[in-house]
Amino acid sequence: MYKKILRLSIPNIITNITVPLLGMVDLAIVGHLGDEKYIGAIAIGTAIFNLIYWNFGFLRMGTSGFAAQAFGARNLEECMHVLVRALSVAVSVAILVLALQLFIGKIAMGFMHAEGVMKRLALDYFFVRIWAAPATLSLYVFKGWFIGMQNSRTPMYIAITINIVNIVFSLLFVTVFRLGIEGVAWGTVIAQFSGVLFSVIAWLKYYGRLSRYFSIRKSLDWKSLLRFFHINGDIFLRTLCLVIVFTFFTSASSGMGKMVLAVNTLFMQMFILFSYIMDGFAYAGEALVGRYVGAENRRMLQKSVKHIIVWGAGIAILFTVIYLFFLEPLLSLFTNNDVIVETARESQEWIVAVPLAGFLAFVYDGVLVGATQAGIMRNVMFVATVFFFAIYYGFYPLMGNEALWCAFIVYLLVRGIMQFILSRKIIFSK
């Protein structure tokens, strides 16, 4: 079981690590255009798309759980219906996003407070890259479906392909055709659609035999759609709370001064690094839990969850040690400002506490997605979010930035512990 989890996790971890490379490549290219306004514009544009697409993460998570359960039940027809159903929703949402692009762009720019040339450049980037919406949302579905089918290697290959294509075309459009920031956006659009093409080719190669089960009518029957939207509606609300907490974290940090904002931003990068690794094991949990729930194999279900917890605890201990003894070299990768590094070291205990406080939340996100128990995730996230804001506003006058980190640690603990308790009671006592 340990090897099976690792075999599913490692490709997912590699896939997760490649995700920020798209943004890093775009920043690196525009960073050589000779003016900081390009960097600011692409940072604003990227933030807008992160805000848009993050809320549609249910397309990946929900698809993964449904596909894994159908796979475990050896119901190949339903495996096909899950894919068609999710892709239909993804394309429909993408069409809506494209239709509302002028409204979305205007509202988003209002939130970002961009003005002048930077606003114009950000809008240039936005109105080109928005055409990748059908591909981006479809890729969420393909990734979730492949993971649910116990195939984590194909999403890894897709992610690598997307990054290579993005580098090649962005450089071509910027350095050869002199398209500036729009060239970077077109490179991303082409890269996303190349990912969809690769996904279709991979599906035809490995799962083409399922095409005989293709049926729009059966895939989109009313009962199945209601269950799909019910589960994914819960995931959407859960994700919305997640976005609120992380957005507020940055907003609150910015109100405490540039130094606090700089340190908290670096610490959040440490958290994101940890999350990329833990998400790999969470995805393995989605695949295995969904498989054994579908197969109604309670013994293997409990065994897989136990082993994923052990893996998660091991990774958490490893990161705790790294952040305890090697934090300064890690921070030096992000900044050469000695004052920022020294200030961060004075608050080191908070980032050291994050892995142990947060690993259960990641593990049980995967468990609950695989079991399609999104209602638990939603309710727990509501409670954790209330704890976060209650602790922050209750202790901020006395503790300042420490209240923000204390609230974040409790937020992670509440998510992990409550999901652990409720999932054992509801899922494993059946």
ZADO-859809 format. One record per residue (C-alpha): x, y, z; residue number from 1. Coordinates in nm, 2 decimals, padded with zeros to 4 digits, always signed. Example, Ala and Ser with C-alpha at 12.3 -4.5 7.8 and 13.67 -1.06 7.14 Angstrom:
<sites>
x->+01.23 | y->-00.45 | z->+00.78 | pos->1
x->+01.37 | y->-00.11 | z->+00.71 | pos->2
</sites>
This chain:
<sites>
x->+00.00 | y->+00.00 | z->+00.00 | pos->1
x->+00.29 | y->+00.24 | z->+00.08 | pos->2
x->+00.43 | y->+00.18 | z->-00.27 | pos->3
x->+00.09 | y->+00.23 | z->-00.43 | pos->4
x->+00.04 | y->+00.56 | z->-00.25 | pos->5
x->+00.39 | y->+00.67 | z->-00.35 | pos->6
x->+00.33 | y->+00.56 | z->-00.71 | pos->7
x->+00.02 | y->+00.79 | z->-00.73 | pos->8
x->+00.17 | y->+01.07 | z->-00.53 | pos->9
x->+00.51 | y->+01.14 | z->-00.70 | pos->10
x->+00.36 | y->+01.22 | z->-01.04 | pos->11
x->+00.10 | y->+01.44 | z->-00.87 | pos->12
x->+00.37 | y->+01.63 | z->-00.68 | pos->13
x->+00.57 | y->+01.69 | z->-01.00 | pos->14
x->+00.25 | y->+01.81 | z->-01.17 | pos->15
x->+00.18 | y->+02.05 | z->-00.88 | pos->16
x->+00.53 | y->+02.19 | z->-00.89 | pos->17
x->+00.50 | y->+02.26 | z->-01.27 | pos->18
x->+00.18 | y->+02.47 | z->-01.21 | pos->19
x->+00.35 | y->+02.79 | z->-01.09 | pos->20
x->+00.61 | y->+02.76 | z->-01.37 | pos->21
x->+00.35 | y->+02.91 | z->-01.61 | pos->22
x->+00.34 | y->+03.23 | z->-01.42 | pos->23
x->+00.72 | y->+03.22 | z->-01.35 | pos->24
x->+00.80 | y->+03.19 | z->-01.72 | pos->25
x->+00.56 | y->+03.47 | z->-01.81 | pos->26
x->+00.72 | y->+03.69 | z->-01.55 | pos->27
x->+01.07 | y->+03.61 | z->-01.66 | pos->28
x->+00.99 | y->+03.69 | z->-02.02 | pos->29
x->+00.82 | y->+04.03 | z->-01.95 | pos->30
x->+01.09 | y->+04.10 | z->-01.70 | pos->31
x->+01.33 | y->+04.14 | z->-01.99 | pos->32
x->+01.11 | y->+04.39 | z->-02.18 | pos->33
x->+01.29 | y->+04.67 | z->-02.00 | pos->34
x->+01.02 | y->+04.83 | z->-01.78 | pos->35
x->+00.87 | y->+04.73 | z->-01.44 | pos->36
x->+00.52 | y->+04.82 | z->-01.57 | pos->37
x->+00.52 | y->+04.49 | z->-01.76 | pos->38
x->+00.59 | y->+04.29 | z->-01.45 | pos->39
x->+00.32 | y->+04.48 | z->-01.26 | pos->40
x->+00.07 | y->+04.43 | z->-01.54 | pos->41
x->+00.13 | y->+04.05 | z->-01.57 | pos->42
x->+00.12 | y->+04.01 | z->-01.19 | pos->43
x->-00.23 | y->+04.18 | z->-01.19 | pos->44
x->-00.35 | y->+03.97 | z->-01.48 | pos->45
x->-00.22 | y->+03.65 | z->-01.33 | pos->46
x->-00.39 | y->+03.73 | z->-00.99 | pos->47
x->-00.72 | y->+03.79 | z->-01.17 | pos->48
x->-00.71 | y->+03.45 | z->-01.35 | pos->49
x->-00.61 | y->+03.28 | z->-01.02 | pos->50
x->-00.91 | y->+03.43 | z->-00.86 | pos->51
x->-01.14 | y->+03.32 | z->-01.14 | pos->52
x->-01.01 | y->+02.97 | z->-01.19 | pos->53
x->-00.95 | y->+02.89 | z->-00.82 | pos->54
x->-01.33 | y->+02.90 | z->-00.77 | pos->55
x->-01.38 | y->+02.64 | z->-01.04 | pos->56
x->-01.15 | y->+02.39 | z->-00.87 | pos->57
x->-01.46 | y->+02.18 | z->-00.81 | pos->58
x->-01.43 | y->+02.07 | z->-01.17 | pos->59
x->-01.12 | y->+01.88 | z->-01.08 | pos->60
x->-01.20 | y->+01.76 | z->-00.73 | pos->61
x->-01.56 | y->+01.65 | z->-00.80 | pos->62
x->-01.46 | y->+01.47 | z->-01.12 | pos->63
x->-01.18 | y->+01.29 | z->-00.94 | pos->64
x->-01.42 | y->+01.15 | z->-00.67 | pos->65
x->-01.69 | y->+01.04 | z->-00.91 | pos->66
x->-01.45 | y->+00.88 | z->-01.16 | pos->67
x->-01.26 | y->+00.70 | z->-00.88 | pos->68
x->-01.59 | y->+00.55 | z->-00.74 | pos->69
x->-01.70 | y->+00.44 | z->-01.09 | pos->70
x->-01.36 | y->+00.29 | z->-01.15 | pos->71
x->-01.37 | y->+00.10 | z->-00.81 | pos->72
x->-01.72 | y->-00.03 | z->-00.90 | pos->73
x->-01.59 | y->-00.15 | z->-01.24 | pos->74
x->-01.86 | y->+00.06 | z->-01.40 | pos->75
x->-01.69 | y->+00.17 | z->-01.72 | pos->76
x->-02.01 | y->+00.32 | z->-01.86 | pos->77
x->-02.03 | y->+00.56 | z->-01.56 | pos->78
x->-01.66 | y->+00.64 | z->-01.60 | pos->79
x->-01.74 | y->+00.77 | z->-01.95 | pos->80
x->-02.05 | y->+00.95 | z->-01.83 | pos->81
x->-01.85 | y->+01.13 | z->-01.55 | pos->82
x->-01.61 | y->+01.26 | z->-01.81 | pos->83
x->-01.88 | y->+01.38 | z->-02.06 | pos->84
x->-02.08 | y->+01.54 | z->-01.78 | pos->85
x->-01.79 | y->+01.73 | z->-01.63 | pos->86
x->-01.66 | y->+01.84 | z->-01.97 | pos->87
x->-02.01 | y->+01.97 | z->-02.06 | pos->88
x->-02.02 | y->+02.18 | z->-01.74 | pos->89
x->-01.67 | y->+02.31 | z->-01.80 | pos->90
x->-01.73 | y->+02.42 | z->-02.15 | pos->91
x->-02.06 | y->+02.58 | z->-02.05 | pos->92
x->-01.90 | y->+02.77 | z->-01.77 | pos->93
x->-01.62 | y->+02.88 | z->-02.01 | pos->94
x->-01.87 | y->+03.01 | z->-02.26 | pos->95
x->-02.03 | y->+03.21 | z->-01.98 | pos->96
x->-01.69 | y->+03.35 | z->-01.88 | pos->97
x->-01.61 | y->+03.45 | z->-02.24 | pos->98
x->-01.95 | y->+03.62 | z->-02.27 | pos->99
x->-01.90 | y->+03.82 | z->-01.96 | pos->100
x->-01.54 | y->+03.90 | z->-02.01 | pos->101
x->-01.59 | y->+04.28 | z->-02.04 | pos->102
x->-01.78 | y->+04.28 | z->-01.71 | pos->103
x->-01.53 | y->+04.06 | z->-01.54 | pos->104
x->-01.24 | y->+04.26 | z->-01.66 | pos->105
x->-01.39 | y->+04.59 | z->-01.54 | pos->106
x->-01.48 | y->+04.45 | z->-01.19 | pos->107
x->-01.15 | y->+04.28 | z->-01.15 | pos->108
x->-00.95 | y->+04.60 | z->-01.24 | pos->109
x->-01.16 | y->+04.78 | z->-00.98 | pos->110
x->-01.04 | y->+04.53 | z->-00.71 | pos->111
x->-00.68 | y->+04.56 | z->-00.82 | pos->112
x->-00.67 | y->+04.94 | z->-00.82 | pos->113
x->-00.46 | y->+04.95 | z->-01.13 | pos->114
x->-00.43 | y->+05.28 | z->-01.32 | pos->115
x->-00.28 | y->+05.43 | z->-01.63 | pos->116
x->-00.04 | y->+05.24 | z->-01.85 | pos->117
x->-00.03 | y->+04.94 | z->-01.61 | pos->118
x->-00.41 | y->+04.91 | z->-01.62 | pos->119
x->-00.40 | y->+04.92 | z->-02.00 | pos->120
x->-00.13 | y->+04.65 | z->-02.02 | pos->121
x->-00.31 | y->+04.43 | z->-01.77 | pos->122
x->-00.63 | y->+04.45 | z->-01.97 | pos->123
x->-00.44 | y->+04.37 | z->-02.29 | pos->124
x->-00.31 | y->+04.06 | z->-02.12 | pos->125
x->-00.65 | y->+03.97 | z->-01.97 | pos->126
x->-00.85 | y->+04.00 | z->-02.30 | pos->127
x->-00.61 | y->+03.77 | z->-02.48 | pos->128
x->-00.56 | y->+03.51 | z->-02.21 | pos->129
x->-00.93 | y->+03.49 | z->-02.14 | pos->130
x->-00.98 | y->+03.29 | z->-02.46 | pos->131
x->-00.80 | y->+03.00 | z->-02.29 | pos->132
x->-01.09 | y->+02.96 | z->-02.05 | pos->133
x->-01.24 | y->+02.66 | z->-02.24 | pos->134
x->-00.91 | y->+02.48 | z->-02.24 | pos->135
x->-00.81 | y->+02.57 | z->-01.88 | pos->136
x->-01.14 | y->+02.45 | z->-01.73 | pos->137
x->-01.14 | y->+02.14 | z->-01.95 | pos->138
x->-00.79 | y->+02.06 | z->-01.82 | pos->139
x->-00.93 | y->+02.07 | z->-01.47 | pos->140
x->-01.17 | y->+01.79 | z->-01.57 | pos->141
x->-00.92 | y->+01.58 | z->-01.75 | pos->142
x->-00.68 | y->+01.60 | z->-01.46 | pos->143
x->-00.94 | y->+01.50 | z->-01.21 | pos->144
x->-01.07 | y->+01.22 | z->-01.43 | pos->145
x->-00.72 | y->+01.07 | z->-01.49 | pos->146
x->-00.65 | y->+01.08 | z->-01.12 | pos->147
x->-00.98 | y->+00.91 | z->-01.05 | pos->148
x->-00.89 | y->+00.64 | z->-01.30 | pos->149
x->-00.57 | y->+00.58 | z->-01.09 | pos->150
x->-00.36 | y->+00.74 | z->-01.36 | pos->151
x->-00.14 | y->+01.02 | z->-01.22 | pos->152
x->+00.13 | y->+01.00 | z->-01.48 | pos->153
x->-00.07 | y->+01.14 | z->-01.77 | pos->154
x->-00.15 | y->+01.47 | z->-01.59 | pos->155
x->+00.22 | y->+01.50 | z->-01.52 | pos->156
x->+00.30 | y->+01.46 | z->-01.89 | pos->157
x->+00.03 | y->+01.71 | z->-01.98 | pos->158
x->+00.16 | y->+01.97 | z->-01.73 | pos->159
x->+00.52 | y->+01.93 | z->-01.87 | pos->160
x->+00.39 | y->+01.96 | z->-02.23 | pos->161
x->+00.20 | y->+02.28 | z->-02.14 | pos->162
x->+00.51 | y->+02.44 | z->-01.99 | pos->163
x->+00.73 | y->+02.35 | z->-02.28 | pos->164
x->+00.48 | y->+02.49 | z->-02.53 | pos->165
x->+00.43 | y->+02.80 | z->-02.32 | pos->166
x->+00.80 | y->+02.88 | z->-02.31 | pos->167
x->+00.85 | y->+02.82 | z->-02.68 | pos->168
x->+00.55 | y->+03.03 | z->-02.81 | pos->169
x->+00.58 | y->+03.31 | z->-02.55 | pos->170
x->+00.94 | y->+03.36 | z->-02.64 | pos->171
x->+00.86 | y->+03.34 | z->-03.01 | pos->172
x->+00.58 | y->+03.60 | z->-02.99 | pos->173
x->+00.77 | y->+03.84 | z->-02.77 | pos->174
x->+01.13 | y->+03.82 | z->-02.91 | pos->175
x->+01.05 | y->+03.75 | z->-03.28 | pos->176
x->+00.71 | y->+03.90 | z->-03.35 | pos->177
x->+00.75 | y->+04.18 | z->-03.09 | pos->178
x->+00.39 | y->+04.14 | z->-02.95 | pos->179
x->+00.49 | y->+04.24 | z->-02.60 | pos->180
x->+00.26 | y->+04.14 | z->-02.31 | pos->181
x->+00.00 | y->+04.02 | z->-02.56 | pos->182
x->+00.25 | y->+03.77 | z->-02.70 | pos->183
x->+00.30 | y->+03.62 | z->-02.35 | pos->184
x->-00.08 | y->+03.59 | z->-02.32 | pos->185
x->-00.11 | y->+03.42 | z->-02.66 | pos->186
x->+00.17 | y->+03.18 | z->-02.56 | pos->187
x->-00.03 | y->+03.08 | z->-02.26 | pos->188
x->-00.35 | y->+03.04 | z->-02.47 | pos->189
x->-00.17 | y->+02.81 | z->-02.72 | pos->190
x->-00.01 | y->+02.61 | z->-02.43 | pos->191
x->-00.35 | y->+02.55 | z->-02.26 | pos->192
x->-00.51 | y->+02.42 | z->-02.58 | pos->193
x->-00.21 | y->+02.21 | z->-02.65 | pos->194
x->-00.27 | y->+02.05 | z->-02.31 | pos->195
x->-00.63 | y->+01.97 | z->-02.41 | pos->196
x->-00.50 | y->+01.82 | z->-02.74 | pos->197
x->-00.25 | y->+01.61 | z->-02.55 | pos->198
x->-00.53 | y->+01.50 | z->-02.30 | pos->199
x->-00.76 | y->+01.39 | z->-02.59 | pos->200
x->-00.47 | y->+01.19 | z->-02.75 | pos->201
x->-00.39 | y->+01.03 | z->-02.42 | pos->202
x->-00.75 | y->+00.94 | z->-02.36 | pos->203
x->-00.79 | y->+00.79 | z->-02.71 | pos->204
x->-00.47 | y->+00.59 | z->-02.65 | pos->205
x->-00.55 | y->+00.45 | z->-02.30 | pos->206
x->-00.93 | y->+00.47 | z->-02.28 | pos->207
x->-01.06 | y->+00.49 | z->-02.64 | pos->208
x->-01.25 | y->+00.17 | z->-02.58 | pos->209
x->-01.49 | y->+00.36 | z->-02.35 | pos->210
x->-01.62 | y->+00.56 | z->-02.65 | pos->211
x->-01.88 | y->+00.29 | z->-02.71 | pos->212
x->-02.04 | y->+00.42 | z->-02.39 | pos->213
x->-02.06 | y->+00.77 | z->-02.51 | pos->214
x->-02.42 | y->+00.92 | z->-02.47 | pos->215
x->-02.50 | y->+01.28 | z->-02.41 | pos->216
x->-02.85 | y->+01.18 | z->-02.30 | pos->217
x->-02.73 | y->+00.94 | z->-02.03 | pos->218
x->-02.44 | y->+01.15 | z->-01.92 | pos->219
x->-02.67 | y->+01.46 | z->-01.87 | pos->220
x->-02.97 | y->+01.29 | z->-01.72 | pos->221
x->-03.14 | y->+01.50 | z->-01.46 | pos->222
x->-03.07 | y->+01.28 | z->-01.15 | pos->223
x->-02.70 | y->+01.26 | z->-01.23 | pos->224
x->-02.67 | y->+01.63 | z->-01.29 | pos->225
x->-02.84 | y->+01.71 | z->-00.96 | pos->226
x->-02.59 | y->+01.49 | z->-00.77 | pos->227
x->-02.30 | y->+01.65 | z->-00.97 | pos->228
x->-02.41 | y->+02.00 | z->-00.89 | pos->229
x->-02.49 | y->+01.92 | z->-00.53 | pos->230
x->-02.15 | y->+01.77 | z->-00.46 | pos->231
x->-01.97 | y->+02.04 | z->-00.66 | pos->232
x->-02.18 | y->+02.32 | z->-00.51 | pos->233
x->-02.05 | y->+02.21 | z->-00.17 | pos->234
x->-01.69 | y->+02.21 | z->-00.30 | pos->235
x->-01.74 | y->+02.55 | z->-00.45 | pos->236
x->-01.86 | y->+02.70 | z->-00.12 | pos->237
x->-01.57 | y->+02.53 | z->+00.06 | pos->238
x->-01.32 | y->+02.68 | z->-00.20 | pos->239
x->-01.48 | y->+03.02 | z->-00.17 | pos->240
x->-01.41 | y->+03.02 | z->+00.21 | pos->241
x->-01.06 | y->+02.92 | z->+00.13 | pos->242
x->-01.02 | y->+03.21 | z->-00.11 | pos->243
x->-01.16 | y->+03.45 | z->+00.15 | pos->244
x->-00.92 | y->+03.34 | z->+00.42 | pos->245
x->-00.61 | y->+03.36 | z->+00.20 | pos->246
x->-00.71 | y->+03.69 | z->+00.04 | pos->247
x->-00.78 | y->+03.84 | z->+00.39 | pos->248
x->-00.44 | y->+03.71 | z->+00.51 | pos->249
x->-00.26 | y->+03.91 | z->+00.24 | pos->250
x->-00.49 | y->+04.21 | z->+00.29 | pos->251
x->-00.44 | y->+04.21 | z->+00.67 | pos->252
x->-00.06 | y->+04.17 | z->+00.63 | pos->253
x->-00.05 | y->+04.47 | z->+00.39 | pos->254
x->-00.21 | y->+04.68 | z->+00.66 | pos->255
x->+00.06 | y->+04.61 | z->+00.91 | pos->256
x->+00.34 | y->+04.77 | z->+00.71 | pos->257
x->+00.58 | y->+04.67 | z->+00.43 | pos->258
x->+00.81 | y->+04.46 | z->+00.65 | pos->259
x->+00.53 | y->+04.25 | z->+00.80 | pos->260
x->+00.38 | y->+04.20 | z->+00.45 | pos->261
x->+00.72 | y->+04.10 | z->+00.31 | pos->262
x->+00.78 | y->+03.84 | z->+00.59 | pos->263
x->+00.43 | y->+03.70 | z->+00.57 | pos->264
x->+00.45 | y->+03.67 | z->+00.20 | pos->265
x->+00.77 | y->+03.47 | z->+00.23 | pos->266
x->+00.62 | y->+03.25 | z->+00.49 | pos->267
x->+00.32 | y->+03.19 | z->+00.27 | pos->268
x->+00.56 | y->+03.08 | z->+00.00 | pos->269
x->+00.69 | y->+02.82 | z->+00.25 | pos->270
x->+00.34 | y->+02.71 | z->+00.31 | pos->271
x->+00.27 | y->+02.68 | z->-00.06 | pos->272
x->+00.58 | y->+02.47 | z->-00.10 | pos->273
x->+00.45 | y->+02.24 | z->+00.17 | pos->274
x->+00.11 | y->+02.23 | z->+00.01 | pos->275
x->+00.24 | y->+02.12 | z->-00.33 | pos->276
x->+00.39 | y->+01.81 | z->-00.17 | pos->277
x->+00.09 | y->+01.74 | z->+00.06 | pos->278
x->-00.15 | y->+01.78 | z->-00.23 | pos->279
x->+00.03 | y->+01.50 | z->-00.41 | pos->280
x->-00.07 | y->+01.27 | z->-00.13 | pos->281
x->-00.42 | y->+01.42 | z->-00.11 | pos->282
x->-00.47 | y->+01.33 | z->-00.48 | pos->283
x->-00.35 | y->+00.98 | z->-00.41 | pos->284
x->-00.61 | y->+00.97 | z->-00.13 | pos->285
x->-00.88 | y->+01.09 | z->-00.37 | pos->286
x->-00.80 | y->+00.81 | z->-00.61 | pos->287
x->-00.77 | y->+00.53 | z->-00.36 | pos->288
x->-01.06 | y->+00.62 | z->-00.13 | pos->289
x->-01.29 | y->+00.67 | z->-00.43 | pos->290
x->-01.18 | y->+00.34 | z->-00.57 | pos->291
x->-01.25 | y->+00.14 | z->-00.26 | pos->292
x->-01.57 | y->+00.33 | z->-00.18 | pos->293
x->-01.69 | y->+00.23 | z->-00.53 | pos->294
x->-01.58 | y->-00.13 | z->-00.48 | pos->295
x->-01.74 | y->-00.13 | z->-00.14 | pos->296
x->-01.41 | y->-00.27 | z->+00.00 | pos->297
x->-01.41 | y->-00.14 | z->+00.36 | pos->298
x->-01.09 | y->-00.31 | z->+00.46 | pos->299
x->-00.89 | y->-00.16 | z->+00.18 | pos->300
x->-01.06 | y->+00.17 | z->+00.24 | pos->301
x->-00.95 | y->+00.19 | z->+00.60 | pos->302
x->-00.60 | y->+00.06 | z->+00.51 | pos->303
x->-00.55 | y->+00.32 | z->+00.24 | pos->304
x->-00.65 | y->+00.60 | z->+00.47 | pos->305
x->-00.43 | y->+00.48 | z->+00.75 | pos->306
x->-00.13 | y->+00.46 | z->+00.52 | pos->307
x->-00.20 | y->+00.81 | z->+00.37 | pos->308
x->-00.21 | y->+00.95 | z->+00.72 | pos->309
x->+00.13 | y->+00.79 | z->+00.80 | pos->310
x->+00.28 | y->+00.94 | z->+00.48 | pos->311
x->+00.13 | y->+01.28 | z->+00.56 | pos->312
x->+00.26 | y->+01.28 | z->+00.91 | pos->313
x->+00.61 | y->+01.18 | z->+00.78 | pos->314
x->+00.61 | y->+01.47 | z->+00.53 | pos->315
x->+00.49 | y->+01.71 | z->+00.80 | pos->316
x->+00.78 | y->+01.61 | z->+01.03 | pos->317
x->+01.03 | y->+01.64 | z->+00.74 | pos->318
x->+00.91 | y->+02.00 | z->+00.67 | pos->319
x->+00.90 | y->+02.09 | z->+01.03 | pos->320
x->+01.27 | y->+01.99 | z->+01.06 | pos->321
x->+01.35 | y->+02.18 | z->+00.74 | pos->322
x->+01.18 | y->+02.50 | z->+00.85 | pos->323
x->+01.34 | y->+02.47 | z->+01.20 | pos->324
x->+01.70 | y->+02.43 | z->+01.09 | pos->325
x->+01.72 | y->+02.55 | z->+00.73 | pos->326
x->+01.47 | y->+02.84 | z->+00.71 | pos->327
x->+01.73 | y->+03.10 | z->+00.65 | pos->328
x->+01.88 | y->+02.94 | z->+00.33 | pos->329
x->+01.53 | y->+02.89 | z->+00.20 | pos->330
x->+01.44 | y->+03.25 | z->+00.26 | pos->331
x->+01.76 | y->+03.36 | z->+00.08 | pos->332
x->+01.63 | y->+03.20 | z->-00.24 | pos->333
x->+01.35 | y->+03.46 | z->-00.24 | pos->334
x->+01.53 | y->+03.77 | z->-00.11 | pos->335
x->+01.88 | y->+03.90 | z->-00.05 | pos->336
x->+01.75 | y->+04.16 | z->+00.20 | pos->337
x->+01.92 | y->+04.07 | z->+00.53 | pos->338
x->+01.67 | y->+04.27 | z->+00.74 | pos->339
x->+01.37 | y->+04.08 | z->+00.60 | pos->340
x->+01.55 | y->+03.75 | z->+00.67 | pos->341
x->+01.64 | y->+03.85 | z->+01.02 | pos->342
x->+01.28 | y->+03.97 | z->+01.09 | pos->343
x->+01.14 | y->+03.64 | z->+00.96 | pos->344
x->+01.37 | y->+03.45 | z->+01.18 | pos->345
x->+01.23 | y->+03.62 | z->+01.49 | pos->346
x->+00.88 | y->+03.48 | z->+01.39 | pos->347
x->+01.01 | y->+03.14 | z->+01.28 | pos->348
x->+00.79 | y->+02.95 | z->+01.53 | pos->349
x->+00.48 | y->+03.01 | z->+01.32 | pos->350
x->+00.60 | y->+02.86 | z->+00.99 | pos->351
x->+00.76 | y->+02.58 | z->+01.19 | pos->352
x->+00.41 | y->+02.50 | z->+01.33 | pos->353
x->+00.23 | y->+02.50 | z->+01.00 | pos->354
x->+00.32 | y->+02.15 | z->+00.87 | pos->355
x->+00.21 | y->+01.96 | z->+01.18 | pos->356
x->-00.09 | y->+02.18 | z->+01.22 | pos->357
x->-00.20 | y->+02.14 | z->+00.86 | pos->358
x->-00.12 | y->+01.79 | z->+00.73 | pos->359
x->-00.44 | y->+01.64 | z->+00.85 | pos->360
x->-00.64 | y->+01.90 | z->+00.66 | pos->361
x->-00.47 | y->+01.81 | z->+00.34 | pos->362
x->-00.50 | y->+01.44 | z->+00.39 | pos->363
x->-00.87 | y->+01.45 | z->+00.47 | pos->364
x->-00.95 | y->+01.69 | z->+00.19 | pos->365
x->-00.83 | y->+01.40 | z->-00.04 | pos->366
x->-01.02 | y->+01.14 | z->+00.16 | pos->367
x->-01.35 | y->+01.33 | z->+00.15 | pos->368
x->-01.32 | y->+01.42 | z->-00.21 | pos->369
x->-01.27 | y->+01.05 | z->-00.30 | pos->370
x->-01.57 | y->+00.96 | z->-00.08 | pos->371
x->-01.77 | y->+01.24 | z->-00.24 | pos->372
x->-01.85 | y->+01.37 | z->+00.11 | pos->373
x->-01.82 | y->+01.73 | z->+00.01 | pos->374
x->-02.09 | y->+01.84 | z->+00.26 | pos->375
x->-01.85 | y->+01.76 | z->+00.55 | pos->376
x->-01.57 | y->+01.96 | z->+00.38 | pos->377
x->-01.81 | y->+02.26 | z->+00.33 | pos->378
x->-01.94 | y->+02.25 | z->+00.69 | pos->379
x->-01.59 | y->+02.21 | z->+00.84 | pos->380
x->-01.46 | y->+02.50 | z->+00.63 | pos->381
x->-01.74 | y->+02.72 | z->+00.75 | pos->382
x->-01.65 | y->+02.65 | z->+01.11 | pos->383
x->-01.28 | y->+02.69 | z->+01.05 | pos->384
x->-01.33 | y->+03.02 | z->+00.88 | pos->385
x->-01.54 | y->+03.15 | z->+01.17 | pos->386
x->-01.26 | y->+03.04 | z->+01.41 | pos->387
x->-01.00 | y->+03.22 | z->+01.19 | pos->388
x->-01.18 | y->+03.56 | z->+01.20 | pos->389
x->-01.29 | y->+03.52 | z->+01.56 | pos->390
x->-00.93 | y->+03.46 | z->+01.68 | pos->391
x->-00.79 | y->+03.73 | z->+01.46 | pos->392
x->-01.03 | y->+04.01 | z->+01.56 | pos->393
x->-01.03 | y->+03.89 | z->+01.92 | pos->394
x->-00.66 | y->+03.90 | z->+01.97 | pos->395
x->-00.53 | y->+04.15 | z->+01.71 | pos->396
x->-00.54 | y->+04.45 | z->+01.95 | pos->397
x->-00.30 | y->+04.26 | z->+02.18 | pos->398
x->-00.09 | y->+04.05 | z->+01.95 | pos->399
x->-00.09 | y->+04.22 | z->+01.61 | pos->400
x->+00.06 | y->+04.00 | z->+01.34 | pos->401
x->+00.09 | y->+03.71 | z->+01.59 | pos->402
x->-00.29 | y->+03.71 | z->+01.61 | pos->403
x->-00.30 | y->+03.66 | z->+01.23 | pos->404
x->-00.07 | y->+03.36 | z->+01.25 | pos->405
x->-00.24 | y->+03.21 | z->+01.55 | pos->406
x->-00.57 | y->+03.24 | z->+01.37 | pos->407
x->-00.42 | y->+03.06 | z->+01.07 | pos->408
x->-00.27 | y->+02.78 | z->+01.27 | pos->409
x->-00.61 | y->+02.72 | z->+01.45 | pos->410
x->-00.78 | y->+02.74 | z->+01.11 | pos->411
x->-00.57 | y->+02.45 | z->+00.99 | pos->412
x->-00.61 | y->+02.25 | z->+01.31 | pos->413
x->-00.99 | y->+02.28 | z->+01.31 | pos->414
x->-01.01 | y->+02.17 | z->+00.95 | pos->415
x->-00.79 | y->+01.87 | z->+01.00 | pos->416
x->-00.93 | y->+01.75 | z->+01.34 | pos->417
x->-01.30 | y->+01.80 | z->+01.25 | pos->418
x->-01.26 | y->+01.63 | z->+00.91 | pos->419
x->-01.08 | y->+01.34 | z->+01.09 | pos->420
x->-01.36 | y->+01.30 | z->+01.34 | pos->421
x->-01.66 | y->+01.34 | z->+01.11 | pos->422
x->-01.51 | y->+01.12 | z->+00.83 | pos->423
x->-01.46 | y->+00.83 | z->+01.07 | pos->424
x->-01.81 | y->+00.87 | z->+01.21 | pos->425
x->-01.99 | y->+00.90 | z->+00.87 | pos->426
x->-01.77 | y->+00.72 | z->+00.62 | pos->427
x->-01.60 | y->+00.44 | z->+00.80 | pos->428
x->-01.87 | y->+00.33 | z->+01.04 | pos->429
x->-02.10 | y->+00.23 | z->+00.76 | pos->430
</sites>
